[in-house]
Amino acid sequence: MASGGNIIIAITIIITITIITIIIIITTIIITTIIIIIIIIIIITITITITIIIIITITIIIATTIITIIIIIIIIITTTTTIIIIIIIIIITTTIIIIESSNQE
């Protein structure tokens, strides 16, 4: 029989890790949004000050590339964080199962 204390500790750890993950993801999204807004403001400023169509086109291409890179970085960070958290949960769960198994013997 699993003791109530270990189960409560495991659930608490899993909930804590989940909350930390959510905070990391929300923070990443907020930072990305701010960066994208800054890039858009820069693009608008450049567009207003430079009226040559070729230069405006190049600016839009560069901005799109930067935004794409930022989105790829967010995806990498989020995926990595999720994988790390899943690994931690697996390690914690396995450890608790091993402890419980050794306690039954």
Secondary structure, DSSP 8 states (H G I E B T S, - for coil): ---HHHHHHHHHHHHHHHHHHHHHHHHHHHHHHHHHHHHHHHHHHHHHH---HHHHHHHHHHHHHHHHHHHHHHHHHHHHHHHHHHHHHHHHHHHHHHHHHHHH-
